[in-house]
Amino acid sequence: MERLLGLGGGFGNLASLATGAGGDVPMMDTAEQVNISSLALIKMLKHGRAGVPMEVMGLMLGEFLDDYTVQVVDVFAMPQSGTGVSVEAVDPVFQTKMLDLLRQTSRPEMVVGWYHSHPGFGCWLSGVDINTQQSFEALSDRAVAVVIDPIQSVKGKVVIDAFRLINPQVILTGREPRQVTSNLGNLKKPSIQAMIHGLNRHYYSITVNYRMNELEQEMLLSLSKETWMSGLEVMFASDVREHNTKSMIKMQKLTAEYRKALEEEEKMSPQQLLVKNFGKQDPKRHLEETVASTLEYNIVQALGMAMNALVMDRRVCSNDPNVPLTVEECPANKSFLAIKPFLVSQVADFLRKKPCSGFFWVREWLVFGVLRGSFGIRVQFVERSVL
């Protein structure tokens, strides 16, 4: 450092050059936060997972609310040729055209930074990423680089981090690269990979928050919400057969383990019985869960096939399913269960008729529980026989 400061008579003391007349120097402030909307986060995750194992990148749209908050409301992908460790710079022509199109759709926000993915190897900035971030900070000093890992991200925990470069002039002065001025505790232990690749030396981390309003929360809760139609989804017969075969093999293995466990329990003392299952698989509990899930799966598939046969106008009344019949041609002593546009009351009325003696037949009654909406039905009990 002394040799560097002594180079060149015109520069003299680089410290005085950076500090001016010896006054205070503005420090990097770790109290700044990046608020990412749920829409932007979902788009980044979806884009990152679609590009695995390659890296992908895009631009973040938002605004700088104040000196301590960066708001990200939306993102859009950028065309680039990526490798496993780096992505190329942004295409300015595509960026300009995309921003013009977004303004036509009432999206007037400005570019506040960029994001890219690191599939499987954590959140940090490579040398190419640092050069890309320098080009963004040349346009705006507060530009942010967000790194997201779609491989390590799981439900309830998104592996994401935001970075900004450290001013090299501050490094030359020997001062601390940043200063904490917030009373909110946001300390985050950095990973070893990030420390190796220059965290707190070439760039520093910024706290990432997720802000959602009530409408966004309802939208996210509705993404994976099951409806009444989920119980009527039918798998292929080959898939059902394969699932049942695997379940039977698993149940056979668990039964043998349970029998062996019972034989061992007869030789154990009461103290040994208390700790016999610690750190081990309980074959009885797993066997019960496997049997229950297999029964539930087969009941749902059998009921779904029956309902699909009714709704899809399949001829189930005749002894020969290929014989085309109408409601008028069907014998009176048989129940022709061919249903087209239907209501819950009509379905219940059809299924309460006498059983059909042909393709399949339903015995006794079907108990229906009417759910939300006039078209939502759920069968609670069914006794079915296949001929």
C-alpha positions as CSV (number, residue, x, y, z in Angstrom):
1,M,0.0,0.0,0.0
2,E,2.8,2.4,0.9
3,R,4.5,1.7,-2.5
4,L,1.3,2.3,-4.3
5,L,0.7,5.6,-2.4
6,G,4.2,6.7,-3.2
7,L,3.9,6.2,-7.0
8,G,3.7,9.4,-9.1
9,G,4.3,12.9,-7.8
10,G,1.1,14.3,-9.2
11,F,-1.1,12.0,-7.1
12,G,0.9,12.3,-3.9
13,N,-1.4,11.0,-1.2
14,L,-4.4,9.0,-2.6
15,A,-6.0,9.3,0.8
16,S,-6.2,13.0,0.6
17,L,-7.5,12.6,-3.0
18,A,-10.3,10.5,-1.8
19,T,-11.1,12.5,1.3
20,G,-10.8,15.9,-0.3
21,A,-9.6,18.3,2.4
22,G,-9.7,15.7,5.1
23,G,-13.4,15.9,5.6
24,D,-15.9,13.0,6.3
25,V,-16.3,10.4,3.6
26,P,-19.8,8.8,2.9
27,M,-19.7,5.2,3.9
28,M,-21.6,2.3,2.5
29,D,-24.7,1.7,4.6
30,T,-25.9,-1.8,5.4
31,A,-29.2,-0.5,6.7
32,E,-30.4,-0.4,3.1
33,Q,-33.0,-3.0,2.2
34,V,-34.3,-4.5,-1.0
35,N,-38.0,-5.2,-1.0
36,I,-39.0,-7.8,-3.7
37,S,-42.6,-8.4,-4.6
38,S,-44.1,-11.8,-4.8
39,L,-44.7,-11.5,-8.5
40,A,-41.0,-10.7,-9.1
41,L,-39.8,-13.5,-6.9
42,I,-42.0,-16.1,-8.6
43,K,-40.8,-14.9,-12.0
44,M,-37.2,-15.1,-11.0
45,L,-37.6,-18.6,-9.6
46,K,-39.5,-19.9,-12.6
47,H,-37.0,-18.3,-15.0
48,G,-34.1,-19.8,-13.0
49,R,-35.5,-23.3,-12.9
50,A,-36.3,-23.3,-16.6
51,G,-32.7,-22.6,-17.4
52,V,-31.1,-25.3,-15.2
53,P,-28.2,-26.2,-15.5
54,M,-27.4,-23.0,-17.4
55,E,-27.3,-19.5,-15.8
56,V,-30.1,-17.1,-16.8
57,M,-30.4,-13.4,-16.2
58,G,-32.9,-10.5,-16.4
59,L,-33.6,-7.0,-15.3
60,M,-35.5,-5.8,-12.3
61,L,-38.0,-3.0,-12.4
62,G,-38.9,-0.8,-9.5
63,E,-38.0,2.4,-7.8
64,F,-35.8,3.9,-5.1
65,L,-38.3,4.8,-2.4
66,D,-35.8,6.6,-0.1
67,D,-32.2,6.4,0.9
68,Y,-32.7,3.1,2.7
69,T,-35.2,1.2,0.5
70,V,-35.1,-0.3,-3.0
71,Q,-38.5,-1.5,-4.2
72,V,-38.6,-4.3,-6.9
73,V,-42.1,-4.8,-8.4
74,D,-41.4,-6.8,-11.5
75,V,-38.7,-8.5,-13.6
76,F,-38.3,-9.6,-17.2
77,A,-35.8,-12.0,-18.7
78,M,-33.0,-11.1,-21.0
79,P,-31.6,-13.1,-23.9
80,Q,-28.1,-14.2,-23.2
81,S,-25.7,-17.1,-23.7
82,G,-24.7,-18.4,-20.3
83,T,-22.4,-21.0,-19.0
84,G,-22.2,-22.7,-15.6
85,V,-20.4,-19.8,-13.9
86,S,-21.1,-16.6,-15.8
87,V,-23.4,-14.7,-18.0
88,E,-22.7,-12.1,-20.6
89,A,-23.6,-8.5,-20.5
90,V,-27.0,-7.0,-21.1
91,D,-28.2,-6.4,-24.6
92,P,-29.1,-2.6,-24.6
93,V,-31.2,-2.8,-27.8
94,F,-33.5,-5.5,-26.3
95,Q,-33.6,-3.6,-23.0
96,T,-34.8,-0.4,-24.7
97,K,-37.5,-2.1,-26.7
98,M,-38.7,-4.1,-23.7
99,L,-39.0,-0.9,-21.5
100,D,-40.9,0.8,-24.3
101,L,-43.4,-2.1,-24.5
102,L,-43.8,-2.1,-20.7
103,R,-44.6,1.6,-20.6
104,Q,-47.5,0.8,-23.0
105,T,-48.9,-1.7,-20.4
106,S,-48.9,0.9,-17.5
107,R,-45.5,-0.3,-16.2
108,P,-43.6,3.0,-15.9
109,E,-41.0,1.8,-13.3
110,M,-37.3,2.2,-14.0
111,V,-34.5,-0.4,-14.0
112,V,-33.1,-0.7,-10.4
113,G,-30.7,-3.6,-11.1
114,W,-30.4,-7.0,-12.5
115,Y,-30.7,-10.6,-11.4
116,H,-29.1,-13.9,-12.5
117,S,-29.1,-17.5,-11.3
118,H,-26.4,-19.7,-9.8
119,P,-28.0,-23.2,-10.1
120,G,-26.6,-25.2,-7.3
121,F,-23.5,-23.3,-6.2
122,G,-24.8,-20.5,-3.9
123,C,-25.1,-16.8,-4.0
124,W,-22.0,-14.8,-4.9
125,L,-20.6,-12.7,-7.7
126,S,-18.0,-14.0,-10.2
127,G,-15.5,-11.8,-12.1
128,V,-17.9,-11.5,-15.0
129,D,-20.7,-10.6,-12.7
130,I,-18.7,-7.9,-11.1
131,N,-17.9,-6.4,-14.5
132,T,-21.7,-6.5,-15.3
133,Q,-22.5,-4.8,-12.0
134,Q,-20.0,-2.1,-12.7
135,S,-21.8,-1.2,-15.9
136,F,-25.0,-0.9,-14.0
137,E,-23.5,1.2,-11.2
138,A,-22.0,3.5,-13.9
139,L,-25.6,4.4,-14.8
140,S,-26.9,4.4,-11.2
141,D,-24.9,4.3,-8.0
142,R,-27.6,2.4,-6.2
143,A,-28.1,-0.4,-8.7
144,V,-28.5,-3.8,-7.1
145,A,-27.3,-7.3,-8.3
146,V,-29.6,-10.1,-7.1
147,V,-28.4,-13.7,-7.2
148,I,-30.8,-16.6,-6.8
149,D,-30.2,-20.3,-6.5
150,P,-33.2,-22.3,-8.0
151,I,-31.6,-25.7,-7.0
152,Q,-31.1,-25.1,-3.3
153,S,-34.3,-23.2,-3.0
154,V,-37.1,-25.2,-1.4
155,K,-40.6,-24.5,-0.2
156,G,-40.5,-21.9,2.6
157,K,-36.9,-21.0,2.0
158,V,-35.6,-19.2,-1.0
159,V,-31.8,-19.0,-1.5
160,I,-31.4,-15.4,-2.6
161,D,-29.1,-12.5,-1.9
162,A,-28.5,-9.0,-3.1
163,F,-25.1,-7.3,-3.7
164,R,-23.5,-4.0,-4.5
165,L,-19.9,-3.3,-5.3
166,I,-17.5,-1.6,-2.8
167,N,-16.0,1.7,-4.0
168,P,-12.3,0.9,-4.8
169,Q,-11.3,4.4,-3.6
170,V,-12.5,3.6,-0.1
171,I,-10.4,0.4,-0.2
172,L,-7.3,2.4,-1.1
173,T,-7.9,4.7,1.9
174,G,-7.7,1.8,4.3
175,R,-11.0,2.7,5.9
176,E,-13.7,0.2,6.7
177,P,-15.7,-0.7,3.6
178,R,-19.1,-0.2,5.2
179,Q,-20.8,1.1,8.3
180,V,-23.8,-0.2,10.1
181,T,-26.2,2.7,11.0
182,S,-29.5,0.8,11.6
183,N,-30.9,-0.4,14.9
184,L,-32.5,-3.4,13.2
185,G,-30.6,-6.6,13.5
186,N,-30.0,-8.0,10.0
187,L,-26.8,-9.9,10.5
188,K,-26.4,-12.8,8.1
189,K,-23.6,-15.3,8.2
190,P,-21.9,-15.4,4.8
191,S,-21.1,-18.6,3.1
192,I,-17.5,-19.8,2.6
193,Q,-17.9,-19.7,-1.1
194,A,-19.0,-16.1,-1.0
195,M,-16.1,-15.2,1.2
196,I,-13.7,-16.9,-1.2
197,H,-15.1,-15.0,-4.2
198,G,-14.7,-11.5,-2.7
199,L,-17.6,-10.9,-0.4
200,N,-16.8,-7.8,1.9
201,R,-13.8,-7.2,-0.3
202,H,-15.1,-6.4,-3.7
203,Y,-18.9,-6.3,-2.9
204,Y,-21.1,-6.4,0.1
205,S,-24.5,-7.9,0.8
206,I,-27.8,-6.1,1.2
207,T,-30.8,-7.4,3.2
208,V,-33.6,-8.8,1.1
209,N,-37.2,-8.6,2.3
210,Y,-40.5,-9.8,0.8
211,R,-43.5,-7.5,1.0
212,M,-47.0,-8.8,0.3
213,N,-50.4,-7.2,0.6
214,E,-53.7,-9.1,1.2
215,L,-54.5,-9.6,-2.4
216,E,-51.0,-11.1,-3.1
217,Q,-51.4,-13.5,-0.2
218,E,-54.7,-14.7,-1.4
219,M,-53.2,-15.2,-4.9
220,L,-50.3,-17.2,-3.6
221,L,-52.6,-19.4,-1.4
222,S,-54.7,-20.1,-4.4
223,L,-51.8,-21.4,-6.6
224,S,-51.7,-24.9,-5.1
225,K,-55.2,-25.0,-3.7
226,E,-57.1,-28.1,-4.6
227,T,-60.6,-28.0,-6.0
228,W,-63.4,-30.5,-6.1
229,M,-62.1,-31.6,-9.5
230,S,-58.8,-32.9,-8.0
231,G,-60.6,-35.9,-6.6
232,L,-61.9,-36.9,-10.1
233,E,-58.5,-37.0,-11.8
234,V,-57.8,-40.4,-13.2
235,M,-54.4,-41.9,-14.0
236,F,-53.7,-44.4,-16.8
237,A,-54.4,-48.0,-16.0
238,S,-50.7,-48.9,-16.5
239,D,-49.7,-46.2,-14.0
240,V,-52.2,-47.5,-11.4
241,R,-51.0,-51.0,-11.9
242,E,-47.4,-50.0,-11.4
243,H,-48.3,-47.9,-8.3
244,N,-50.1,-50.9,-6.8
245,T,-47.3,-53.2,-7.6
246,K,-44.7,-51.0,-5.9
247,S,-47.1,-50.5,-2.9
248,M,-47.5,-54.3,-2.5
249,I,-43.8,-54.9,-2.6
250,K,-43.2,-52.2,0.0
251,M,-46.0,-53.6,2.2
252,Q,-44.5,-57.1,1.9
253,K,-41.1,-55.7,3.0
254,L,-42.6,-53.8,5.9
255,T,-44.6,-56.8,7.0
256,A,-41.5,-58.9,7.2
257,E,-39.7,-56.2,9.2
258,Y,-42.7,-55.9,11.5
259,R,-42.8,-59.6,12.1
260,K,-39.1,-59.6,12.9
261,A,-39.6,-56.7,15.3
262,L,-42.3,-58.6,17.2
263,E,-40.0,-61.6,17.6
264,E,-37.3,-59.3,18.9
265,E,-39.7,-57.6,21.4
266,E,-40.4,-61.0,23.1
267,K,-36.7,-61.2,24.1
268,M,-36.4,-57.6,25.3
269,S,-36.6,-56.2,28.8
270,P,-39.0,-53.4,29.6
271,Q,-36.1,-50.9,29.6
272,Q,-35.1,-52.0,26.2
273,L,-38.6,-51.7,24.8
274,L,-38.7,-48.1,25.7
275,V,-35.7,-47.2,23.5
276,K,-36.0,-49.8,20.8
277,N,-37.4,-47.5,18.1
278,F,-35.1,-44.5,18.8
279,G,-33.2,-43.7,15.6
280,K,-34.9,-46.6,13.7
281,Q,-37.7,-46.9,11.3
282,D,-41.0,-48.0,12.9
283,P,-42.3,-50.7,10.5
284,K,-45.7,-50.8,12.0
285,R,-46.4,-47.1,11.5
286,H,-45.0,-47.1,8.0
287,L,-47.1,-50.2,7.2
288,E,-50.2,-48.4,8.4
289,E,-49.5,-45.3,6.4
290,T,-48.7,-47.3,3.2
291,V,-51.9,-49.3,3.5
292,A,-54.0,-46.2,4.1
293,S,-52.5,-44.3,1.2
294,T,-52.9,-47.3,-1.2
295,L,-56.5,-47.8,-0.2
296,E,-57.2,-44.0,-0.6
297,Y,-55.5,-44.0,-4.0
298,N,-57.4,-47.0,-5.4
299,I,-60.8,-45.7,-4.1
300,V,-60.2,-42.3,-5.7
301,Q,-59.1,-43.9,-9.0
302,A,-62.1,-46.3,-9.0
303,L,-64.6,-43.5,-8.3
304,G,-62.9,-41.3,-10.8
305,M,-63.2,-43.9,-13.6
306,A,-66.9,-44.4,-12.7
307,M,-67.6,-40.6,-12.8
308,N,-65.7,-40.2,-16.0
309,A,-67.7,-43.0,-17.6
310,L,-70.9,-41.2,-16.7
311,V,-69.9,-37.7,-17.7
312,M,-68.1,-38.6,-20.9
313,D,-71.3,-40.3,-22.2
314,R,-69.9,-43.8,-22.2
315,R,-72.5,-46.6,-22.8
316,V,-72.4,-48.5,-19.5
317,C,-76.0,-49.8,-19.6
318,S,-75.7,-52.5,-22.2
319,N,-73.9,-55.8,-21.8
320,D,-71.9,-54.7,-24.9
321,P,-70.3,-51.3,-24.3
322,N,-69.9,-50.8,-28.0
323,V,-73.7,-50.9,-28.7
324,P,-74.9,-47.3,-29.2
325,L,-78.0,-46.7,-27.2
326,T,-80.0,-43.6,-26.2
327,V,-82.0,-43.0,-23.1
328,E,-85.2,-44.1,-24.8
329,E,-83.7,-47.3,-26.1
330,C,-82.3,-48.4,-22.7
331,P,-84.4,-51.1,-21.0
332,A,-86.6,-49.9,-18.2
333,N,-85.0,-52.4,-15.7
334,K,-81.6,-51.0,-16.2
335,S,-80.1,-47.7,-15.3
336,F,-78.7,-45.9,-18.4
337,L,-76.1,-43.6,-16.8
338,A,-75.1,-41.4,-19.7
339,I,-74.8,-37.8,-18.6
340,K,-73.9,-34.8,-20.6
341,P,-74.2,-31.2,-19.2
342,F,-75.2,-32.0,-15.6
343,L,-76.0,-30.5,-12.2
344,V,-75.3,-32.0,-8.8
345,S,-79.0,-32.8,-8.4
346,Q,-79.1,-34.6,-11.7
347,V,-76.0,-36.6,-11.0
348,A,-77.4,-37.7,-7.6
349,D,-80.7,-38.6,-9.2
350,F,-79.1,-40.8,-11.8
351,L,-76.8,-42.6,-9.3
352,R,-79.8,-43.3,-7.0
353,K,-81.4,-45.5,-9.7
354,K,-81.2,-49.3,-9.8
355,P,-77.8,-50.7,-10.5
356,C,-76.8,-51.5,-14.0
357,S,-76.0,-55.1,-14.8
358,G,-73.6,-54.6,-17.7
359,F,-70.3,-52.9,-17.8
360,F,-70.1,-52.1,-14.1
361,W,-72.7,-51.7,-11.4
362,V,-73.1,-49.6,-8.3
363,R,-74.6,-51.2,-5.3
364,E,-76.8,-49.5,-2.7
365,W,-76.6,-45.7,-2.4
366,L,-74.0,-43.1,-2.9
367,V,-73.7,-40.4,-0.2
368,F,-72.9,-37.0,-1.6
369,G,-71.6,-34.0,0.3
370,V,-72.2,-30.8,-1.6
371,L,-69.3,-28.4,-1.4
372,R,-68.9,-24.8,-2.4
373,G,-70.8,-24.0,-5.6
374,S,-73.6,-25.8,-7.2
375,F,-71.2,-28.0,-9.3
376,G,-68.9,-29.2,-6.5
377,I,-69.5,-32.7,-5.2
378,R,-67.5,-35.1,-3.1
379,V,-68.4,-38.8,-2.6
380,Q,-68.0,-39.7,1.0
381,F,-68.8,-43.4,0.8
382,V,-69.2,-45.8,-2.1
383,E,-69.6,-49.5,-2.4
384,R,-68.6,-50.7,-5.8
385,S,-68.2,-54.0,-7.6
386,V,-66.6,-54.6,-11.0
387,L,-67.8,-57.6,-13.0
